[in-house]
Amino acid sequence: MKTTPERFVLGFIKFLGTPLAVAALLAAMVAVTRASEGNWERAALAASIAIACAGAGIGAIWWVRLHARGVDPSERLRAANPDTPWMWREDWAAGEVRTSAKRDANRLTIIAIAWCVATFPIFFIAPHRALRNADYLSLPSLIFPLIGVAMLMWAMRMRRRFREYGESRFAMASVPGQIGGALTGFIRPDIPLPAGQQVALEIECINRTTRGHWHSLTTWDRILWRAEQTSISDSSGSIPVAFMIPADGRPTDDSNPSSRIVWRLSAKAGRYRAEFEVPVFRIGA
């Protein structure tokens, strides 16, 4: 399975929730024990780790739940189009799917800042203990603030990309994309790409499964089918999209929240990135 940096970061965050919750509990117990012994320096170090792990764990779980949850269908559109599920979402019904670059960047920024604030005291406590008391066992705790810095740097990269290109829209030529037919349209960034820019396009059919409860929720993306192509931005900076969908492909299916079928269209050119959840259904026999 091919992994892009964005998916690696998301995958890393997804698996932090439960281990961080356990680490927070253990660190809190250590903090209480050290405080009862009058060892306030170690108590402060353990408390910082507990706060960092708890905050990051909650943030990771929140991130996973948002990633796993599909867009809720509109009851009004569902009632008006009972036999056409591709008309149940506002964006699909309008024939235009938007990215969430700004929202994703804001989420990661909040998690990263909370982590950095909680772990900031470790930058001073751990080296101080190592130099004064030769307690080098405290140095591995520096990994916690370093993780926060790495997350913050990635969040800033996402925000810079948003400022450079804005959100992107995939305007579909026809709704929906069809099993045994095609998915066609144009990707239009708010700030257009230069004309003649080469863009790598990819479409994937994914079985997204969700397991566990709020404290141990994990999602798994299993790719059932994938296709790639190269497109060239036109004079307006839009990116033409035209994929043939196999006749034996599985249609979009949100009926079981624990095991969804999702079609994802992605585009990549230099620093530009865009991903869209697109409707692909079987029409007729």
C-alpha positions as CSV (number, residue, x, y, z in Angstrom):
1,M,0.0,0.0,0.0
2,K,1.4,3.4,-1.0
3,T,1.7,5.9,1.9
4,T,1.9,9.6,1.4
5,P,3.3,11.8,4.2
6,E,-0.2,13.1,5.0
7,R,-1.5,9.6,5.5
8,F,1.5,8.6,7.5
9,V,0.9,11.5,9.9
10,L,-2.8,10.7,10.2
11,G,-2.0,7.0,10.7
12,F,0.5,7.9,13.4
13,I,-2.0,10.0,15.2
14,K,-4.7,7.4,14.9
15,F,-2.8,4.9,16.9
16,L,-1.7,7.2,19.7
17,G,-5.0,7.4,21.6
18,T,-5.1,4.3,23.8
19,P,-1.3,4.1,24.6
20,L,-1.3,7.8,25.5
21,A,-4.2,7.4,27.8
22,V,-2.4,4.5,29.6
23,A,0.8,6.6,29.8
24,A,-1.1,9.5,31.2
25,L,-2.6,7.3,34.0
26,L,0.8,5.8,34.9
27,A,2.5,9.2,34.9
28,A,-0.3,10.7,37.1
29,M,0.2,7.8,39.6
30,V,4.0,8.5,39.6
31,A,3.3,12.2,40.1
32,V,1.1,11.6,43.1
33,T,3.6,9.2,44.6
34,R,6.6,11.5,44.2
35,A,4.5,14.4,45.6
36,S,3.6,12.4,48.7
37,E,7.4,11.7,49.1
38,G,8.1,15.4,48.9
39,N,10.1,15.0,45.7
40,W,8.4,18.0,43.9
41,E,10.8,18.1,41.0
42,R,10.1,14.5,39.9
43,A,6.4,15.1,40.7
44,A,6.4,18.1,38.3
45,L,8.1,16.1,35.6
46,A,5.6,13.2,35.9
47,A,2.7,15.6,36.0
48,S,3.9,17.4,32.8
49,I,4.1,14.0,31.1
50,A,0.6,13.0,32.4
51,I,-0.9,16.3,31.1
52,A,0.8,16.0,27.7
53,C,-0.3,12.4,27.3
54,A,-3.9,13.0,28.4
55,G,-4.2,16.1,26.1
56,A,-2.6,14.4,23.1
57,G,-4.6,11.2,23.6
58,I,-7.9,13.1,23.7
59,G,-6.8,15.0,20.6
60,A,-5.9,11.8,18.8
61,I,-9.2,10.2,19.6
62,W,-11.1,13.3,18.5
63,W,-9.1,13.3,15.2
64,V,-9.9,9.6,14.6
65,R,-13.6,10.0,15.2
66,L,-13.7,12.9,12.8
67,H,-11.7,10.9,10.2
68,A,-13.9,7.8,10.6
69,R,-17.3,9.6,10.5
70,G,-18.8,10.2,7.1
71,V,-20.7,13.4,6.3
72,D,-24.2,13.1,7.7
73,P,-26.8,12.9,4.9
74,S,-29.5,15.6,4.8
75,E,-32.8,14.3,5.9
76,R,-34.5,16.8,3.6
77,L,-32.6,15.6,0.6
78,R,-33.1,11.9,1.7
79,A,-36.8,12.4,1.8
80,A,-36.9,14.2,-1.6
81,N,-34.6,11.6,-3.3
82,P,-35.3,8.2,-1.5
83,D,-33.9,6.1,-4.3
84,T,-30.9,8.2,-5.3
85,P,-28.4,8.2,-2.3
86,W,-25.9,10.3,-4.3
87,M,-28.4,13.2,-3.8
88,W,-28.5,12.9,0.0
89,R,-25.4,15.1,0.6
90,E,-25.5,18.8,-0.1
91,D,-22.2,18.8,-1.9
92,W,-22.9,15.8,-4.0
93,A,-26.4,17.1,-4.9
94,A,-24.7,20.3,-6.0
95,G,-22.2,18.3,-8.1
96,E,-19.3,19.9,-6.3
97,V,-17.1,18.4,-3.6
98,R,-14.8,20.6,-1.5
99,T,-11.7,19.9,0.4
100,S,-11.2,20.6,4.1
101,A,-7.7,21.9,4.1
102,K,-8.3,24.8,6.5
103,R,-10.2,22.7,8.9
104,D,-7.6,19.9,9.0
105,A,-4.8,22.4,9.5
106,N,-6.7,24.0,12.4
107,R,-7.3,20.7,14.0
108,L,-3.7,19.6,13.9
109,T,-2.6,23.1,15.0
110,I,-4.8,22.9,18.1
111,I,-3.5,19.4,19.0
112,A,0.1,20.4,18.4
113,I,-0.1,23.6,20.5
114,A,-1.8,21.8,23.4
115,W,0.9,19.2,23.3
116,C,3.7,21.8,23.2
117,V,2.3,23.8,26.0
118,A,1.8,20.8,28.3
119,T,5.3,19.4,27.6
120,F,7.3,22.6,27.6
121,P,8.5,22.2,31.2
122,I,10.2,18.9,30.3
123,F,12.7,20.9,28.2
124,F,14.0,22.5,31.4
125,I,13.4,19.8,34.0
126,A,14.9,16.8,32.2
127,P,18.3,18.4,31.2
128,H,18.5,20.0,34.7
129,R,18.2,16.7,36.4
130,A,20.7,15.0,34.0
131,L,23.3,17.7,34.6
132,R,22.9,18.2,38.4
133,N,22.1,14.7,39.6
134,A,23.5,12.6,36.7
135,D,19.9,11.3,36.3
136,Y,20.2,10.4,32.7
137,L,17.0,8.3,32.8
138,S,15.0,11.5,32.6
139,L,16.4,12.4,29.2
140,P,14.1,10.0,27.2
141,S,11.2,12.1,28.3
142,L,12.4,14.8,25.9
143,I,10.8,12.8,23.1
144,F,7.4,14.2,24.3
145,P,8.1,17.9,23.5
146,L,10.0,16.9,20.4
147,I,6.9,15.1,19.1
148,G,4.9,18.3,19.8
149,V,7.4,20.4,17.8
150,A,7.3,17.9,14.9
151,M,3.5,18.1,14.9
152,L,3.5,21.9,15.0
153,M,5.9,22.0,12.1
154,W,3.6,19.8,10.1
155,A,0.6,21.9,11.0
156,M,2.4,25.0,9.8
157,R,3.2,23.3,6.5
158,M,-0.5,22.4,6.1
159,R,-1.4,26.1,6.8
160,R,1.2,27.4,4.4
161,R,-0.2,25.1,1.7
162,F,-3.7,26.4,2.4
163,R,-2.5,30.0,2.1
164,E,-0.8,29.1,-1.2
165,Y,-3.7,27.3,-2.9
166,G,-6.8,27.8,-0.7
167,E,-9.5,25.1,-0.8
168,S,-10.1,23.0,-3.9
169,R,-13.4,22.0,-5.5
170,F,-14.1,19.0,-7.7
171,A,-16.8,20.0,-10.1
172,M,-18.3,16.7,-11.4
173,A,-19.4,16.6,-15.1
174,S,-22.2,14.2,-14.0
175,V,-23.5,13.0,-10.7
176,P,-22.7,10.3,-9.6
177,G,-19.6,8.6,-11.0
178,Q,-20.8,5.3,-12.3
179,I,-19.8,1.7,-11.7
180,G,-18.9,0.4,-15.2
181,G,-18.8,3.9,-16.4
182,A,-16.7,7.0,-15.7
183,L,-16.0,9.7,-13.1
184,T,-15.2,13.0,-14.9
185,G,-15.0,16.7,-14.1
186,F,-12.5,19.4,-13.1
187,I,-10.6,20.1,-9.9
188,R,-10.5,23.9,-9.3
189,P,-8.2,25.3,-6.6
190,D,-9.2,28.7,-5.1
191,I,-5.8,29.9,-6.3
192,P,-5.3,28.3,-9.8
193,L,-2.3,26.3,-10.7
194,P,-0.1,27.5,-13.5
195,A,-1.3,26.5,-17.0
196,G,0.4,23.4,-18.2
197,Q,1.2,22.1,-14.7
198,Q,1.6,18.3,-14.5
199,V,-0.7,16.8,-11.9
200,A,-0.7,13.2,-10.5
201,L,-4.3,12.0,-10.0
202,E,-5.3,8.9,-8.1
203,I,-8.7,7.3,-7.4
204,E,-9.2,4.6,-4.8
205,C,-12.1,2.5,-3.6
206,I,-11.6,2.0,0.1
207,N,-13.3,-0.2,2.7
208,R,-13.1,2.0,5.8
209,T,-13.7,-0.1,8.9
210,T,-14.1,1.3,12.4
211,R,-13.5,-0.7,15.6
212,G,-13.6,0.0,19.3
213,H,-15.1,2.6,21.5
214,W,-14.5,6.2,22.1
215,H,-11.3,5.6,24.1
216,S,-9.8,2.9,21.8
217,L,-11.3,3.8,18.4
218,T,-9.3,2.9,15.4
219,T,-10.0,3.0,11.7
220,W,-8.5,0.9,8.9
221,D,-8.5,1.8,5.2
222,R,-8.3,-1.3,3.0
223,I,-7.8,-0.4,-0.7
224,L,-10.1,-2.5,-2.9
225,W,-9.2,-0.9,-6.2
226,R,-6.9,1.9,-7.3
227,A,-6.1,3.7,-10.6
228,E,-3.6,6.5,-11.4
229,Q,-3.2,8.9,-14.2
230,T,-1.4,12.2,-15.1
231,S,-3.3,15.3,-16.0
232,I,-2.3,18.8,-17.2
233,S,-3.8,22.0,-15.8
234,D,-5.6,24.0,-18.5
235,S,-5.4,27.7,-19.2
236,S,-7.7,28.5,-16.3
237,G,-5.6,26.5,-13.9
238,S,-8.2,23.8,-13.6
239,I,-7.3,20.1,-13.6
240,P,-9.3,17.8,-15.9
241,V,-10.3,14.4,-14.4
242,A,-11.5,11.4,-16.3
243,F,-11.4,7.9,-14.7
244,M,-13.0,4.7,-16.0
245,I,-14.6,2.8,-13.1
246,P,-14.5,-1.1,-13.4
247,A,-17.8,-2.9,-13.8
248,D,-17.1,-5.1,-10.7
249,G,-16.3,-2.2,-8.4
250,R,-18.3,-1.7,-5.2
251,P,-20.5,1.4,-5.0
252,T,-20.3,4.0,-2.2
253,D,-22.1,2.6,0.8
254,D,-22.6,4.4,4.2
255,S,-25.3,2.1,5.5
256,N,-23.0,0.5,8.0
257,P,-20.9,3.2,9.8
258,S,-18.5,0.4,11.0
259,S,-17.7,-0.7,7.5
260,R,-18.1,2.0,4.8
261,I,-17.2,1.9,1.1
262,V,-15.6,5.2,0.2
263,W,-14.3,6.5,-3.1
264,R,-11.4,8.9,-2.7
265,L,-10.0,11.1,-5.5
266,S,-6.6,12.8,-4.8
267,A,-4.4,15.2,-6.7
268,K,-0.8,16.1,-6.2
269,A,1.5,18.6,-8.0
270,G,4.6,19.9,-6.2
271,R,3.3,21.3,-2.8
272,Y,-0.3,21.2,-4.0
273,R,-2.4,18.4,-2.4
274,A,-6.2,17.8,-2.6
275,E,-8.4,14.9,-1.6
276,F,-12.1,14.4,-2.2
277,E,-14.7,11.8,-1.1
278,V,-16.7,11.3,-4.3
279,P,-20.0,9.5,-5.0
280,V,-19.6,6.4,-7.2
281,F,-22.8,4.3,-7.6
282,R,-24.2,1.6,-9.9
283,I,-26.9,3.1,-12.2
284,G,-29.4,0.7,-13.7
285,A,-28.8,-3.0,-14.3
